[in-house]
Amino acid sequence: MSVYLEAAASIGRELAATAGPGQGRWVGDCLVGKKSGGHQVIRQDVGPDLYGGSAGIGMVLAHLAGPAGAVELAITARTALRSALIEGKQLARNSDQLALYSGASGIALACDAGARALGDDELRADAEVLACQVSGSAGMAGNDDVDLIAGRAGILIALLALGATRPSKPFLRLVGALAEQIIQRSTSGWWGRAQSDPSGISLCGLGHGASGIAWALLAAGKHLGSEDFELAGEEFLKFEEGQFDLSHGSWPDLRPRQSDPTAPPAWMDAWCHGALGIGALRWHLWQNARRPRDLAWATASLWSARRLVVQVAAFDGVSDMTLCHGLAGSAELMLLAFEATGLEEHLRAARRVGDFILQLRNRNGGRWTAGLPGGEDVPGLMLGRAGLAALFLRLHDPSAMESPMLPGSRALGSPA
């Protein structure tokens, strides 16, 4: 067993041991809004979703169970995914609760992926039922979000990925409608196309910005043979690429600062905002379409990932290790580069980052540091230990599961 598989299995056992007995649920530190404004970290049930809840954790444990040879991980995974499905069916009744990372469509996708890893046909059939429920609600008026995490782009990606092996299923009929709704909520010009979200702000990035929306439109265009959808997706890419700043070697975080809305943009090399997510999509595009333009932007994103690692190495303190905006995100981007190019140097670079994370854990007294400021115990996928387990499993064997940064990407294949 490699050091990476040992680390993944160790985290998996920790997660299995801390799951509610027979419930497949976890309690951990979560960020919640306060009535007086702002946010605070409290300890509570992490919920059923993909981003930080039982669906994401169960999906990772399902993929880890076989390589780790751990029956208890498979048992916990099944329990967690079935628990998430039960709640997902409740969420699917509400058109505001269908999102990929925070709602019912992501639960369906995670349960489908976990079921395939476990060889559980009954669980996979139940995931399909939930996908059909999501499709039935997706045509109703919901929130105005269009991003990958919480909006229409994510729902579209989930339905397409779930339908890739089920082409006759009715939930694919919503793909065109969702793509049209995304376009209706955007504006275009010589500079490309950008979302017009409720705040009126257009963002860069995969989780909340142009990359995630572009991916959805390109995938919809491929599925439906629609040049209009593909063109709109390319326009989103054009807008984002136009925001690249040579002096910083990265893309800006265009969210206004609460302390001073007129201040210049900040710079965040992360999956949700910035180079890690932008690069993840570009490696996916390069792998499937082989366009030099995508390779150029994907390569630029690697510089940001390496810079993040260097900055952490120079920082004498506790650092975020996780997928969304920590060291694991940098390592994942390097793994995606390896998968897209086959160049061993990218795999070696990713494993060096993994070695560094293990060193930091030892320096921190055996503690895996979370991506939630003020959070000590975060079990979930994107900000916590489940995401680290996924990273170490993929460092051991990149084919063991797809990147959590691009859920459904293997099923979708080429977007061009």
N, C-alpha and C positions, 0 to 999 in steps of 0.2 A: 504494500500500500504506500503510495507516494505521500510526501509531507502535506501536499495540498488536499488529497482525499482524506487524510487523517484529520486535517483542520475542519474540512466540511462535515465529516462524520461526527466530530466532537461537538460542533455547533448543533448538528441535527439531534444528537442525544440530549443536549441541553434543552432544545425546544420541545422535544417529546416529553421530557421529564417535567416541564413547566406548563404543559397543556392541561386545561381543566379535565379531570378524570371523566372519560366517556363522553366529553363534550366537543373536543377538538377546537377549543377556544382559548385565547390567551388574554391575560391582563398585562398591561404595560404602560409606559409613559406616553401620553398623547398630547398634542397641542390643540387647545380649544379656545374659542373666542370668549371674552368676558363681556358681561352686560355693560360694563363701564367703558368698553372699547379695548383694543389690543388683544393679546393672547396670553395664555398661561399654560404651563405643563401640569397635567394632573394624571393620576394613575387610574386607569379604567379598562374595561373590555375594549380590545382594539378593533372589534367589528369584523365584518365578513369580507371586506374588499380585497382587491389585488394589491394595491399600493402598500398598505400596512397591516392588513387583516388576515384572517384565517385562510382565505383563498390563495393569497400569495405564499403564505407559509406552507400550506398543504401542498401546493404545486411543487415547491422546492423539495420538500421531504419525499414526495412521490418519486422524483427523479433521482434522489440521493439513495433511496432504499436499496435498489439493486446493486449499484457499484459498491456501496458500503457493506452489503450483505447483512442488513439490519432489518429483521422482521418488524421490530417495534416501530421503526420509522414508517413502514408501509401501513401499519395499523393506524398510527396517528394521522398519517396523510389522508387515508380514507375517511376517518372520522371528521377531520377538519374540513375536507372538501364537501362532505355531505351536510355538515353544519352550515357551511357557506351557501350551499344550494338552497337550503330551506329558507334562509333569510333573503337570498337573491330573488326567490319567487315573490316575496313580499315587496321587495324594491321594484321589481319589474312592473308592478301595478301603477307605479308613479312615473310619469314621463320625465320627471326631474332627477330620477335615480337610476339612470341607465348607463352611466359612463364606464369607460374602459378601466381606469385605475381606481375609481371611487364608487362604482356602481355595478349594476346587474350584468352588463355585457362582459365586463372583465371577469366576474365570477364565473360566468359560463365558459369563457375562454380558458381560464385557469383550471377549471374542473375537467374540461375536455383534454387539456395537455396532461394533467395529472392522471386521468383515467387511462390515457394511452401509455404512459410510463408504467402504470401498475397492471396493464392488461385487463382492466375492469370494464367490460362492455356495458354493464348495467349503469355504472356511473356515467359513462360516455353518453348513453341514451338520455339520461336525466339532464345532462348538460345541454343536449340538443333541445329538449323540452323548454328549458329556460331561455335558450336563444330564440325560440319561436315566440315566447312571451315577450321578450325584449322587442322583437320585430313588431309585434302587435301594438306595443306602446310607443314605439319610436316614430310612428306616423302622426302622433298627437302633438299638439303644441306643448313644448317643454321650455327649458331655460334657453337663453340666447348664446350660451357658450358654444364655441366651435373648435376648441383645442383638443389635444390628444388625451389629456388627463381627465377632463371633466365634461367634454363637449361632444359635438357631432362627429368630429374626425375620429375620435377614439371608438365610438359606437360603430362607425362604418368599418374601421379596421377589424374590430372584433367579429362583426357579422361576416365580412369577407373571408377572414381566416377560418372561422367555423364552417363556412360554406365551401371551402376549397375542396374538401373531400365529400361534400354533400350537395352537389350542384342542383339537385331537384328540389331542395328545401325552400319553403316559401319565404324564409327570412331574408333571402338574397334580393327579393323584390324591392326592399327598402333602400338599396344601395344608391340607386339613381336619385331618389327623393332626398336622401341625406346630402348627397353631393350638391344638388341644386340649392338646398338650404344653406350650405356653406358658402357657395358663390354669392347668393343673395345677401349674405351678411359680410361681404367684402367689397373693397373698392380697388380699382385698377387704374394704372396710368403708365407713362413712359418708363417709370421706375420699377414696374412690376405690379404685384397685387398684395394687399394686406388685409387682415381681418379688421372688422369694425366691431369690437366687443363693446359691452355696456359702458366701459370706461372711456371708450374712444381711443385706446392705446393699441398700437400694433407692436408685437414683440418678436424677438428672435428666439430660436430654441426649439427643441423637440417636444418637451412636455407641455409648454404653454404658448409656443410661438409658431412661426411660419413653417418650420420643418415638419412638424406633426401634421399640420393641415395639408401641406404639399404632398406628403406621403399618402394621405387618405384620398386625395383627388387623383393622384397618379394611379393608385391601385384601382380606384373606381373606373377610371378611364380605360385601363387595361381590361378589366372584367367586362365592361359594357361595350368596348370598342368605340369609345367616345373621344374624339379629338378635342372637343370643347373642355371636357374635364381634365384631360392631360395638359392642355394649354394653360388652364387656370392653375394647375399644380406647378407648372414650369414658371408661371408668373410669381407665385409665392416664393419659389427658390430664388428668382431674380431679385426680388425685394430684399431677401435676407442676405444674399451675397453682396448686394450693394451697401450693406451696413458694416461690412468687414473693415477694420481699422488697421492699417499697416503699422502704425506706431505702437499699437498694443499687440498686434499679431493675433487678434481675436475679434469676437463679435460683442457688441455692448448689451448690457442689461438695460432695456429701455423703460423699465418701470419707474415712475416718478418717485423720488425720495420723499417720504412723509415729512421729514424735517425741513426740506427745502425743495418743493416741486420744480423750481427753476434751475436747480443744480445740474451740472453735466451728468451724463449717464455713468453708472457704475460698471464694473467689469466682473463677471462671474463665470468661471469656467466650470459649468455644471451640465447635468443632463436636462434639468428643467428649463434653465436659462443659460445659453452659452455654448461653448465649443464642444463639450462632450456629447451632447445630444445632436447637435448639428453634424458633427463628424460621424456619429453612429449612422445617421440616415445616409450620408454621402458614401460611406463604405458599403452600405446595402445597395445603393444605386450603382456604384462601380462594380460590385460583384455580379450584378445581374444585367447591366446594360453596357459596361465597358466604355463609358464616355470619358475622355480625358479631363473634361471640366470637373466631373465629380471626383476624379482622382486628385486633382489639384486642391480642391477644398477639403477633401478627406485628409490629405497629407498635412495641410495647414492646421487642421484640428489636433493632430498628434503633437505639434509643438506646444499647444496649450496644455495638453495632458501631461507632457513631460515637465513643463514649467510648474504645474501644480504639484507634482511629486517633489521637485527640487525645493519649492517653497516650504512644503511640509517638512522635508528633511532638515531645512535650516531653522525650523521653528522648534524651540525647546519647550514644548508643552503638549497638551492633549489635542489631538487632531481628528477630524472626521474621517472615518475609514469607509464610509458606506457608498452605495451606488448612486444616489441622486446627485450629491454634490461633494463627494469625498474621493479618497484614494481608489476605492473599488471601481468608481466610474472611469477613472483614468486607465486602470488595468483592463476593464471591459472594452474600452475603445481600442486598445492594443490587440485584444483578442479578436475583435471584429475585423481589424486590419489583417490579422493572420488568416482568418476565415476567407476574407475577400481576395487575398493575394497569394496565399500559400507560402509566404516568406517566413522562414523560421525565426528570423530576427525579431519579428513582431511578437511571436510567442515567447521568445526568451525575454524580451522587454517586459511583457505582461507578468511573467513569472518573477522577474526581479522586483516588480512592484508588490506582488503577493508576498515575497520574502520580506520586504520592508514592512508590510502590514503585520506580519507575524512578529517581527522584531519590536514593533510598536506595542503590540499586545503584551509581550513580555515586559517591556519597559513600564507599561501601565498596570503591572501586577496581575496579568491574566485577564484584563477587562477589554472587551471589544467596544470601542468608543462609537457612539451613535451619531446620526446626522441631525438630531433634534437638539437644538440649543437648550441646555438645562435638563435634558433627558438622560437617565442612567440606564434604564431597562427598556429597550425598544426591540421587540421580537420580529418586526415586520420586514417586508421585502426591500423597499427602496431606501429606508432610513435606518434599518436595523440588521439584526443578526441573520435573518433568513437570506437577505441579499448577499451577505458575506459567504454564507454556505454555498449559494449558487455560484459566486465568483470562484471559490476554491474548487468546487466540482468541475467547473469549466477550465480552470487552470490545469487540473489533472487531465481532463479530456474535453476539449471544446465541443465535441459532438454529443456530449452527454445530455445537454439541454440547450435550447436556444437562449439568446441573451434576453434577460428581463428588460433591457433598455429598448428592445424592439419586439414586443410580444406579437406572435403571429407571423413574423417575418419569413420563417421557413415555409410555412404553408402558402404565403402569398407569392413568394418568388419574385420574379422580375416585374417591376412597375412600368417598364417601357416596352 
